Amino acid sequence: MRLFEGILIVFHILWLFSFLFEFCKKIKIITNITALILLIIHLGLEGYRWQMGLTYILFILLTVFTIKPFIQRNTEKTIVVSSKNKRKGKKLFYILFITIYSISSFGLVTVMPVFQLPKPAGPFEVGMNSRHLIDESRHDSEQKARELMIQIWYPAEVKGDAKDIHYESFPYEEWSGTMEFIFSAPRFIFEYLKYGQTNSIKDIAVSNQEDKFPVLLFSHGYGSTRMQSFSQMEELASHGYVVVSVDHTNDAAYTKFPDGREIMNQTDAYSYSFDIEDEKDVKRRSKDMSYVLDQLTTINDKDPQGLFTGKMNMDRIGIFGHSYGGSTAAQALLDDSRISAGINIDGPLHEPVAGSGFEQSFMFILDEDYLYIPDEEIQYTNITSEEFQKYHDKITELADFHYKEGIKGDTFMLTFTAGDHYSFTDFPFLSPLLSWNIDISHFHSIMNRYILAFFDHYVKGEELDPLLRKEKKEDQFYYFKANIKND
């Protein structure tokens, strides 16, 4: 809840009490003028959002009730003698209305808050840049060249007064398009997300504290967006990585190109393939990642925007992804030898990775229920409960097998006993209802600490953090195990 939102709601509750206790007209007028000033300040500084709609409507109604006696002052006065019971009923109505308004107005702004992403813990400020890439060698439907949007977060160089820094707003369009795909909800419901604040500075210069920085690629989940883990991208960039998140066009929920074109995922949100043999989509995604690496190499040689020339270390590359993006990360490690290590965040392994494995080091970060779907949700998918159980048993078996021996490099497994599949993303920041049972900041800090320790060693080439050498369990919140094969 923003400051003037709270003040405005509280003030309207007091305004309602002025009618309950029949305050004098002068006090009501002063109250009305004060409410107007507060409303103007709120709209000017914080902006309109529909969650405050009850307060806006109430302002209009109470203004009418406040000025009505002054409009009627020249009309004939009518004396009405009300019974004691009638006055009592009127007071009860006011009290009930005040209670309903208080709960509803505070509830809406609390359940759907305007939030600020957590501050990154690293030593660097974070810059952000977007690119539109066109792969003429591959084609989507109707033989159109495959187009991709990528978002790049990077260590930034801040010069002059830090007070002049302008941080970018939360990516409303990508998130509202994603929510429309997942929940079939109108986008305007999520328009308020534009008031959220990030810690990224658009197109600011890359830091000169180091000659060049290693690169991490990120792949989003099925029907999601490259912006799904914004806070995690900022955290990694603040520790000295160039982090590149890719929208897998048509597989992403929503993609918007610089010319204004919008592409929505045309499938059903529950049409995900529960078949580890189905390799078509994950291989297409892997090709996306290799193409992006090709383009980053070109940008690093000579960036037409003048930002990244010579600033990316293309000999030190890692990859990670969430859900189907985790599947993509594993596939890309098999397909592209330029990538030295990868992380799968709560995603299944598909063929051909499932059968062959790969050479590079790998980390599994999983929810304890590992992609489990309850029966009430399975009914929306294209499989039966029995078929899903068979699929679930298989992906769990594959994760255990590849952790132990199917992957030739060092392997690690971090398992959370709290949260769910979406706790690994920025979804919980949208509403406390999505994180009511966990401390989401603590959850993310643990996950990011292990991710940094892994990439710092297997991508940057630093000494192995002792964190990765020992099994750890903390308050039943998570547990960790390591299979270091190359000591």
ROFI-524436 format. One record per residue (C-alpha): residue number from 0; residue in one letter; x, y, z. Coordinates in Angstrom, 1 decimal, decimal comma. Example, Ala and Ser with C-alpha at 12.3 -4.5 7.8 and 13.67 -1.06 7.14 Angstrom:
% ROFI-524436
> keza:dovex:xx:yy:zz
> 0:A:12,3:-4,5:7,8 .
> 1:S:13,7:-1,1:7,1 .
This chain:
% ROFI-524436
> keza:dovex:xx:yy:zz
> 0:M:0,0:0,0:0,0 .
> 1:R:1,4:3,4:-1,0 .
> 2:L:1,5:6,3:1,5 .
> 3:F:-1,3:8,5:0,1 .
> 4:E:-3,5:5,5:-0,7 .
> 5:G:-3,5:4,6:3,0 .
> 6:I:-4,0:8,2:4,1 .
> 7:L:-6,9:8,7:1,6 .
> 8:I:-8,7:5,5:2,7 .
> 9:V:-8,3:6,4:6,4 .
> 10:F:-9,5:9,9:5,7 .
> 11:H:-12,6:8,7:4,0 .
> 12:I:-13,4:6,4:6,9 .
> 13:L:-13,2:9,5:9,2 .
> 14:W:-15,4:11,4:6,7 .
> 15:L:-18,0:8,6:6,9 .
> 16:F:-18,0:9,0:10,7 .
> 17:S:-18,8:12,7:10,4 .
> 18:F:-22,1:11,7:8,9 .
> 19:L:-22,7:9,1:11,6 .
> 20:F:-22,3:11,6:14,4 .
> 21:E:-24,0:14,5:12,5 .
> 22:F:-21,0:16,9:12,6 .
> 23:C:-21,8:20,5:11,7 .
> 24:K:-21,8:21,5:8,0 .
> 25:K:-18,7:23,6:8,3 .
> 26:I:-16,6:20,6:9,5 .
> 27:K:-18,0:18,5:6,7 .
> 28:I:-17,0:21,2:4,1 .
> 29:I:-13,5:21,4:5,5 .
> 30:T:-13,3:17,6:5,5 .
> 31:N:-14,5:17,6:1,8 .
> 32:I:-11,8:20,1:0,8 .
> 33:T:-9,1:18,2:2,6 .
> 34:A:-10,2:15,0:0,9 .
> 35:L:-10,0:16,7:-2,5 .
> 36:I:-6,5:17,9:-1,8 .
> 37:L:-5,4:14,4:-0,7 .
> 38:L:-7,0:12,9:-3,8 .
> 39:I:-5,2:15,4:-6,1 .
> 40:I:-1,8:14,6:-4,3 .
> 41:H:-2,5:10,9:-4,6 .
> 42:L:-3,3:11,0:-8,3 .
> 43:G:-0,5:13,4:-9,1 .
> 44:L:2,3:11,6:-7,2 .
> 45:E:1,1:7,9:-7,2 .
> 46:G:-1,3:7,7:-10,1 .
> 47:Y:-4,7:6,1:-10,6 .
> 48:R:-5,3:2,4:-10,2 .
> 49:W:-8,6:0,5:-10,1 .
> 50:Q:-7,9:-1,0:-6,7 .
> 51:M:-8,7:2,5:-5,3 .
> 52:G:-12,0:2,6:-7,2 .
> 53:L:-14,2:2,3:-4,1 .
> 54:T:-12,5:5,4:-2,6 .
> 55:Y:-12,9:7,4:-5,8 .
> 56:I:-16,6:6,5:-6,0 .
> 57:L:-17,0:7,2:-2,3 .
> 58:F:-15,4:10,7:-2,7 .
> 59:I:-18,0:11,6:-5,3 .
> 60:L:-20,9:10,3:-3,2 .
> 61:L:-19,8:12,0:0,0 .
> 62:T:-19,1:15,2:-1,9 .
> 63:V:-22,7:15,2:-3,1 .
> 64:F:-24,0:14,5:0,4 .
> 65:T:-21,8:17,2:1,8 .
> 66:I:-22,9:20,0:-0,6 .
> 67:K:-26,5:18,9:-1,0 .
> 68:P:-27,8:20,9:2,0 .
> 69:F:-26,2:24,1:0,7 .
> 70:I:-27,9:23,6:-2,7 .
> 71:Q:-31,2:23,1:-1,0 .
> 72:R:-30,8:26,0:1,5 .
> 73:N:-33,4:28,2:-0,3 .
> 74:T:-36,0:25,4:-0,5 .
> 75:E:-38,8:25,2:2,0 .
> 76:K:-37,7:23,5:5,2 .
> 77:T:-39,5:20,4:6,1 .
> 78:I:-39,5:19,1:9,7 .
> 79:V:-39,4:15,4:10,0 .
> 80:V:-39,7:13,7:13,3 .
> 81:S:-37,9:10,4:13,2 .
> 82:S:-38,6:7,6:15,6 .
> 83:K:-35,8:6,4:17,9 .
> 84:N:-35,8:3,0:16,1 .
> 85:K:-35,3:4,7:12,7 .
> 86:R:-32,3:6,7:14,0 .
> 87:K:-30,8:3,5:15,5 .
> 88:G:-31,3:1,7:12,2 .
> 89:K:-29,6:4,5:10,3 .
> 90:K:-26,6:4,3:12,6 .
> 91:L:-26,3:0,6:12,2 .
> 92:F:-26,4:1,0:8,4 .
> 93:Y:-23,6:3,6:8,6 .
> 94:I:-21,5:1,3:10,8 .
> 95:L:-22,0:-1,7:8,5 .
> 96:F:-21,1:0,5:5,5 .
> 97:I:-18,0:1,8:7,2 .
> 98:T:-16,9:-1,7:8,1 .
> 99:I:-17,5:-3,1:4,5 .
> 100:Y:-15,7:-0,1:2,9 .
> 101:S:-12,7:-0,4:5,3 .
> 102:I:-12,2:-4,1:4,7 .
> 103:S:-12,8:-3,9:1,0 .
> 104:S:-10,6:-0,9:0,3 .
> 105:F:-7,7:-1,9:2,5 .
> 106:G:-8,1:-5,5:1,2 .
> 107:L:-7,8:-4,6:-2,5 .
> 108:V:-4,7:-2,4:-2,1 .
> 109:T:-3,1:-5,0:0,2 .
> 110:V:-3,8:-8,1:-1,9 .
> 111:M:-2,7:-6,4:-5,1 .
> 112:P:0,0:-4,0:-4,0 .
> 113:V:2,3:-1,6:-5,8 .
> 114:F:5,6:-3,1:-4,9 .
> 115:Q:9,3:-2,4:-5,3 .
> 116:L:11,6:-5,3:-6,2 .
> 117:P:14,2:-6,1:-3,5 .
> 118:K:17,5:-4,3:-3,8 .
> 119:P:20,3:-6,4:-5,3 .
> 120:A:23,0:-7,4:-2,9 .
> 121:G:26,0:-7,1:-5,2 .
> 122:P:28,5:-4,2:-5,5 .
> 123:F:27,4:-3,1:-9,0 .
> 124:E:24,4:-0,9:-10,1 .
> 125:V:22,4:-2,7:-12,7 .
> 126:G:21,8:-1,5:-16,3 .
> 127:M:19,2:-2,9:-18,7 .
> 128:N:18,9:-3,0:-22,4 .
> 129:S:16,6:-4,8:-24,9 .
> 130:R:17,3:-6,1:-28,3 .
> 131:H:15,2:-7,3:-31,3 .
> 132:L:16,8:-10,2:-33,1 .
> 133:I:15,8:-11,7:-36,4 .
> 134:D:17,0:-15,2:-37,4 .
> 135:E:16,7:-15,4:-41,2 .
> 136:S:17,9:-19,0:-41,2 .
> 137:R:14,9:-20,3:-39,3 .
> 138:H:11,2:-19,7:-39,9 .
> 139:D:8,0:-19,7:-37,8 .
> 140:S:4,5:-20,2:-39,2 .
> 141:E:3,8:-18,7:-42,7 .
> 142:Q:7,5:-18,9:-43,4 .
> 143:K:8,3:-15,7:-41,5 .
> 144:A:11,8:-15,4:-40,1 .
> 145:R:12,1:-16,3:-36,5 .
> 146:E:12,1:-13,1:-34,4 .
> 147:L:13,2:-12,9:-30,7 .
> 148:M:13,2:-10,3:-28,1 .
> 149:I:16,0:-10,4:-25,5 .
> 150:Q:16,5:-8,5:-22,3 .
> 151:I:20,1:-7,8:-21,1 .
> 152:W:21,0:-6,9:-17,5 .
> 153:Y:24,6:-5,9:-16,8 .
> 154:P:26,9:-4,3:-14,3 .
> 155:A:26,5:-0,5:-14,8 .
> 156:E:28,8:2,5:-14,5 .
> 157:V:27,1:5,3:-12,5 .
> 158:K:28,7:8,7:-12,9 .
> 159:G:27,9:11,9:-11,1 .
> 160:D:25,2:12,3:-8,4 .
> 161:A:23,5:8,9:-7,6 .
> 162:K:20,4:10,9:-6,7 .
> 163:D:19,8:11,5:-10,4 .
> 164:I:19,4:7,8:-11,2 .
> 165:H:16,1:6,9:-12,8 .
> 166:Y:15,1:3,3:-12,2 .
> 167:E:12,8:1,6:-14,7 .
> 168:S:9,2:0,7:-13,9 .
> 169:F:8,1:-2,9:-13,6 .
> 170:P:7,5:-4,4:-17,1 .
> 171:Y:3,7:-4,0:-17,1 .
> 172:E:3,0:-5,0:-20,7 .
> 173:E:4,9:-8,4:-20,6 .
> 174:W:3,4:-9,3:-17,2 .
> 175:S:-0,2:-8,3:-18,1 .
> 176:G:0,0:-10,2:-21,3 .
> 177:T:1,3:-13,2:-19,4 .
> 178:M:-1,5:-13,0:-16,9 .
> 179:E:-4,0:-12,7:-19,7 .
> 180:F:-2,7:-16,0:-21,1 .
> 181:I:-2,6:-17,9:-17,9 .
> 182:F:-5,9:-16,7:-16,3 .
> 183:S:-7,8:-15,3:-19,3 .
> 184:A:-8,1:-12,1:-17,4 .
> 185:P:-8,3:-8,6:-19,1 .
> 186:R:-4,9:-6,9:-19,2 .
> 187:F:-6,2:-3,7:-17,6 .
> 188:I:-6,6:-5,5:-14,3 .
> 189:F:-2,8:-5,6:-14,1 .
> 190:E:-2,2:-2,1:-15,4 .
> 191:Y:-1,3:-1,0:-11,9 .
> 192:L:1,9:-3,1:-12,2 .
> 193:K:3,4:-0,2:-14,1 .
> 194:Y:3,7:1,7:-10,8 .
> 195:G:6,1:-1,0:-9,4 .
> 196:Q:9,8:0,0:-9,4 .
> 197:T:12,8:-2,1:-10,4 .
> 198:N:16,5:-1,5:-9,7 .
> 199:S:17,5:-1,3:-13,3 .
> 200:I:18,7:1,8:-15,2 .
> 201:K:17,9:1,7:-18,9 .
> 202:D:20,8:1,9:-21,4 .
> 203:I:23,4:3,2:-18,9 .
> 204:A:27,1:2,6:-19,6 .
> 205:V:28,6:-0,8:-18,7 .
> 206:S:30,9:-0,7:-15,7 .
> 207:N:34,6:-0,2:-16,3 .
> 208:Q:35,6:-1,8:-13,0 .
> 209:E:36,4:-5,0:-14,9 .
> 210:D:37,5:-5,3:-18,5 .
> 211:K:34,7:-7,7:-19,4 .
> 212:F:32,1:-9,8:-17,7 .
> 213:P:30,9:-13,4:-18,1 .
> 214:V:27,6:-14,2:-19,7 .
> 215:L:24,5:-16,0:-18,3 .
> 216:L:21,6:-17,0:-20,5 .
> 217:F:18,1:-17,5:-19,1 .
> 218:S:15,1:-19,4:-20,5 .
> 219:H:11,6:-18,7:-19,2 .
> 220:G:8,9:-21,3:-18,4 .
> 221:Y:6,2:-22,4:-20,8 .
> 222:G:3,7:-19,7:-21,4 .
> 223:S:5,7:-17,2:-19,4 .
> 224:T:7,9:-14,2:-20,2 .
> 225:R:11,5:-13,2:-20,3 .
> 226:M:10,6:-10,7:-17,5 .
> 227:Q:9,4:-13,5:-15,2 .
> 228:S:12,4:-13,4:-12,9 .
> 229:F:13,4:-9,7:-13,1 .
> 230:S:14,7:-9,5:-9,5 .
> 231:Q:16,9:-12,6:-10,0 .
> 232:M:18,4:-11,1:-13,2 .
> 233:E:19,2:-7,9:-11,3 .
> 234:E:20,8:-9,8:-8,4 .
> 235:L:23,1:-11,7:-10,8 .
> 236:A:24,0:-8,6:-12,8 .
> 237:S:24,9:-6,8:-9,6 .
> 238:H:27,5:-9,5:-8,9 .
> 239:G:29,3:-9,0:-12,2 .
> 240:Y:27,4:-11,0:-14,8 .
> 241:V:25,8:-10,0:-18,1 .
> 242:V:22,5:-11,8:-17,9 .
> 243:V:20,5:-12,3:-21,1 .
> 244:S:16,8:-13,5:-20,9 .
> 245:V:15,2:-14,7:-24,1 .
> 246:D:11,5:-14,5:-25,1 .
> 247:H:10,8:-17,8:-27,0 .
> 248:T:8,3:-16,3:-29,4 .
> 249:N:5,0:-18,2:-29,7 .
> 250:D:6,0:-20,3:-26,7 .
> 251:A:6,2:-17,2:-24,5 .
> 252:A:2,8:-16,0:-23,3 .
> 253:Y:3,2:-12,6:-24,9 .
> 254:T:5,9:-10,9:-26,9 .
> 255:K:5,9:-7,2:-28,0 .
> 256:F:8,3:-6,0:-30,7 .
> 257:P:9,7:-2,5:-31,1 .
> 258:D:7,3:-1,7:-34,0 .
> 259:G:4,3:-2,4:-31,7 .
> 260:R:3,4:-5,9:-33,0 .
> 261:E:2,2:-8,2:-30,3 .
> 262:I:2,3:-12,0:-30,5 .
> 263:M:0,2:-14,0:-28,0 .
> 264:N:0,7:-17,7:-27,3 .
> 265:Q:-2,2:-19,3:-29,2 .
> 266:T:-2,3:-22,5:-27,3 .
> 267:D:-4,2:-23,3:-24,1 .
> 268:A:-2,3:-22,5:-20,8 .
> 269:Y:-2,6:-26,1:-19,8 .
> 270:S:-1,6:-27,6:-23,1 .
> 271:Y:2,0:-28,3:-22,0 .
> 272:S:3,3:-31,6:-23,3 .
> 273:F:3,7:-34,2:-20,5 .
> 274:D:5,8:-36,4:-22,7 .
> 275:I:9,6:-36,6:-22,1 .
> 276:E:9,9:-38,1:-25,6 .
> 277:D:8,5:-34,9:-27,1 .
> 278:E:11,8:-33,1:-28,0 .
> 279:K:10,6:-30,8:-30,8 .
> 280:D:9,8:-27,7:-28,6 .
> 281:V:12,8:-28,0:-26,3 .
> 282:K:15,2:-28,4:-29,3 .
> 283:R:13,7:-25,2:-30,9 .
> 284:R:14,3:-23,4:-27,7 .
> 285:S:17,8:-24,7:-27,6 .
> 286:K:18,4:-23,3:-31,1 .
> 287:D:17,1:-20,0:-29,9 .
> 288:M:19,8:-19,9:-27,2 .
> 289:S:22,6:-20,8:-29,6 .
> 290:Y:21,4:-18,1:-32,1 .
> 291:V:21,4:-15,6:-29,2 .
> 292:L:24,9:-16,6:-28,4 .
> 293:D:25,9:-16,0:-32,0 .
> 294:Q:24,4:-12,6:-31,9 .
> 295:L:26,0:-11,7:-28,6 .
> 296:T:29,4:-12,6:-30,1 .
> 297:T:28,7:-10,2:-33,0 .
> 298:I:27,5:-7,5:-30,5 .
> 299:N:30,6:-8,0:-28,4 .
> 300:D:32,8:-7,5:-31,5 .
> 301:K:31,0:-4,3:-32,5 .
> 302:D:27,8:-3,2:-30,8 .
> 303:P:25,8:-0,8:-33,0 .
> 304:Q:24,4:0,7:-29,8 .
> 305:G:27,9:1,2:-28,4 .
> 306:L:27,2:-0,4:-25,1 .
> 307:F:28,7:-3,9:-25,1 .
> 308:T:31,7:-3,8:-27,5 .
> 309:G:34,4:-5,8:-25,9 .
> 310:K:32,5:-6,0:-22,5 .
> 311:M:31,3:-9,6:-22,7 .
> 312:N:33,6:-12,5:-22,0 .
> 313:M:32,3:-15,0:-24,6 .
> 314:D:34,7:-17,7:-23,3 .
> 315:R:32,8:-17,8:-20,0 .
> 316:I:29,1:-18,7:-20,5 .
> 317:G:26,5:-20,3:-18,3 .
> 318:I:22,8:-21,0:-18,7 .
> 319:F:19,8:-21,5:-16,4 .
> 320:G:16,1:-21,6:-16,8 .
> 321:H:12,8:-22,1:-14,9 .
> 322:S:10,4:-25,0:-15,6 .
> 323:Y:10,5:-25,7:-19,3 .
> 324:G:13,3:-23,2:-19,4 .
> 325:G:15,2:-25,6:-17,1 .
> 326:S:14,6:-28,3:-19,8 .
> 327:T:15,9:-25,8:-22,3 .
> 328:A:19,1:-25,2:-20,3 .
> 329:A:19,9:-28,9:-20,2 .
> 330:Q:19,3:-29,3:-23,9 .
> 331:A:21,5:-26,3:-24,7 .
> 332:L:24,3:-27,8:-22,7 .
> 333:L:24,0:-30,9:-24,9 .
> 334:D:23,8:-28,9:-28,1 .
> 335:D:26,3:-26,1:-27,6 .
> 336:S:29,8:-26,7:-26,3 .
> 337:R:30,3:-23,0:-25,7 .
> 338:I:28,2:-23,2:-22,6 .
> 339:S:30,3:-24,4:-19,6 .
> 340:A:27,6:-25,0:-16,9 .
> 341:G:23,9:-24,9:-16,3 .
> 342:I:21,1:-24,8:-13,8 .
> 343:N:17,6:-26,3:-14,0 .
> 344:I:15,1:-24,5:-11,8 .
> 345:D:12,2:-26,9:-11,2 .
> 346:G:12,0:-28,2:-14,7 .
> 347:P:11,8:-31,7:-16,2 .
> 348:L:14,4:-33,3:-18,4 .
> 349:H:13,3:-34,2:-21,9 .
> 350:E:14,8:-36,3:-24,6 .
> 351:P:17,5:-36,5:-25,9 .
> 352:V:19,0:-35,1:-22,7 .
> 353:A:17,0:-37,6:-20,6 .
> 354:G:18,7:-40,5:-22,3 .
> 355:S:22,2:-39,2:-23,0 .
> 356:G:23,1:-36,6:-20,4 .
> 357:F:26,0:-34,2:-21,1 .
> 358:E:29,6:-33,3:-20,0 .
> 359:Q:29,2:-30,0:-18,2 .
> 360:S:28,5:-29,4:-14,5 .
> 361:F:24,8:-29,0:-13,5 .
> 362:M:22,6:-27,9:-10,6 .
> 363:F:19,0:-29,0:-10,0 .
> 364:I:17,0:-26,5:-7,9 .
> 365:L:13,7:-28,1:-7,2 .
> 366:D:10,5:-27,8:-5,1 .
> 367:E:10,0:-30,8:-2,9 .
> 368:D:6,9:-31,8:-4,8 .
> 369:Y:8,8:-31,4:-8,1 .
> 370:L:6,1:-30,3:-10,6 .
> 371:Y:3,4:-32,3:-8,9 .
> 372:I:-0,1:-31,3:-10,0 .
> 373:P:-3,2:-32,1:-7,8 .
> 374:D:-6,2:-33,9:-9,3 .
> 375:E:-8,3:-30,7:-9,4 .
> 376:E:-5,8:-29,1:-11,8 .
> 377:I:-5,1:-32,2:-13,9 .
> 378:Q:-8,7:-32,0:-15,2 .
> 379:Y:-7,7:-28,9:-17,1 .
> 380:T:-4,8:-30,7:-18,9 .
> 381:N:-4,8:-33,2:-21,8 .
> 382:I:-3,9:-36,2:-19,7 .
> 383:T:-5,4:-38,4:-17,0 .
> 384:S:-4,3:-38,6:-13,3 .
> 385:E:-2,8:-42,0:-14,0 .
> 386:E:-0,9:-40,7:-17,0 .
> 387:F:0,4:-37,8:-15,0 .
> 388:Q:1,5:-40,0:-12,1 .
> 389:K:3,5:-42,1:-14,6 .
> 390:Y:5,1:-38,9:-16,0 .
> 391:H:5,8:-37,5:-12,6 .
> 392:D:7,5:-40,8:-11,5 .
> 393:K:9,6:-40,7:-14,6 .
> 394:I:10,9:-37,1:-14,3 .
> 395:T:11,7:-37,7:-10,6 .
> 396:E:13,6:-40,8:-11,5 .
> 397:L:15,5:-39,0:-14,3 .
> 398:A:16,5:-36,1:-12,0 .
> 399:D:17,8:-38,5:-9,4 .
> 400:F:19,7:-40,6:-12,0 .
> 401:H:21,3:-37,6:-13,7 .
> 402:Y:22,3:-36,1:-10,3 .
> 403:K:24,0:-39,3:-9,3 .
> 404:E:25,6:-40,5:-12,6 .
> 405:G:23,9:-39,5:-15,8 .
> 406:I:25,8:-36,1:-16,0 .
> 407:K:29,5:-36,4:-16,2 .
> 408:G:30,4:-33,1:-14,6 .
> 409:D:29,8:-32,1:-10,9 .
> 410:T:26,2:-32,2:-10,0 .
> 411:F:24,2:-30,5:-7,2 .
> 412:M:20,7:-30,6:-5,9 .
> 413:L:19,0:-27,8:-3,9 .
> 414:T:15,5:-28,8:-2,8 .
> 415:F:13,0:-26,4:-1,1 .
> 416:T:10,5:-27,8:1,3 .
> 417:A:8,4:-24,6:1,3 .
> 418:G:6,8:-22,6:-1,6 .
> 419:D:5,7:-24,0:-4,9 .
> 420:H:6,6:-24,0:-8,6 .
> 421:Y:6,1:-20,2:-9,0 .
> 422:S:8,0:-19,2:-5,8 .
> 423:F:11,2:-19,4:-7,9 .
> 424:T:9,9:-16,5:-10,0 .
> 425:D:8,7:-12,9:-9,3 .
> 426:F:5,0:-14,1:-9,1 .
> 427:P:4,9:-13,9:-5,3 .
> 428:F:5,7:-10,2:-5,3 .
> 429:L:2,4:-9,6:-7,1 .
> 430:S:0,4:-10,5:-4,1 .
> 431:P:1,0:-11,7:-0,5 .
> 432:L:-1,6:-14,4:-1,2 .
> 433:L:1,1:-16,1:-3,4 .
> 434:S:3,6:-16,1:-0,6 .
> 435:W:1,5:-16,3:2,5 .
> 436:N:3,3:-19,5:3,8 .
> 437:I:6,9:-18,5:3,2 .
> 438:D:9,3:-15,6:3,5 .
> 439:I:9,8:-15,0:-0,2 .
> 440:S:12,8:-12,7:0,3 .
> 441:H:14,5:-15,4:2,3 .
> 442:F:13,6:-18,0:-0,3 .
> 443:H:15,1:-16,0:-3,1 .
> 444:S:18,2:-15,1:-1,2 .
> 445:I:19,0:-18,7:-0,5 .
> 446:M:18,3:-19,7:-4,2 .
> 447:N:20,4:-16,8:-5,5 .
> 448:R:23,3:-17,5:-3,1 .
> 449:Y:23,6:-21,1:-4,4 .
> 450:I:23,2:-20,0:-8,0 .
> 451:L:26,0:-17,4:-7,6 .
> 452:A:28,3:-19,9:-5,8 .
> 453:F:27,8:-22,4:-8,7 .
> 454:F:28,3:-19,9:-11,5 .
> 455:D:31,2:-18,1:-9,7 .
> 456:H:33,1:-21,4:-9,8 .
> 457:Y:32,0:-23,1:-13,0 .
> 458:V:31,7:-20,0:-15,2 .
> 459:K:34,0:-17,3:-13,6 .
> 460:G:36,6:-19,9:-12,6 .
> 461:E:36,8:-18,8:-8,9 .
> 462:E:37,5:-21,1:-6,0 .
> 463:L:34,7:-23,5:-5,1 .
> 464:D:32,6:-21,9:-2,4 .
> 465:P:32,5:-24,1:0,7 .
> 466:L:28,7:-23,7:0,5 .
> 467:L:28,8:-26,2:-2,4 .
> 468:R:30,8:-28,8:-0,5 .
> 469:K:28,5:-29,7:2,3 .
> 470:E:25,0:-30,9:2,8 .
> 471:K:22,9:-28,3:4,6 .
> 472:K:19,4:-28,2:6,0 .
> 473:E:17,9:-25,1:7,6 .
> 474:D:14,7:-25,1:9,6 .
> 475:Q:13,2:-27,7:7,2 .
> 476:F:13,2:-24,8:4,6 .
> 477:Y:15,6:-26,5:2,2 .
> 478:Y:18,2:-29,2:1,9 .
> 479:F:21,2:-29,5:-0,3 .
> 480:K:23,4:-32,3:-1,6 .
> 481:A:26,6:-32,3:-3,7 .
> 482:N:28,0:-34,9:-6,1 .
> 483:I:31,5:-33,5:-6,8 .
> 484:K:33,2:-36,0:-9,2 .
> 485:N:36,3:-34,1:-10,1 .
> 486:D:37,9:-33,3:-6,8 .
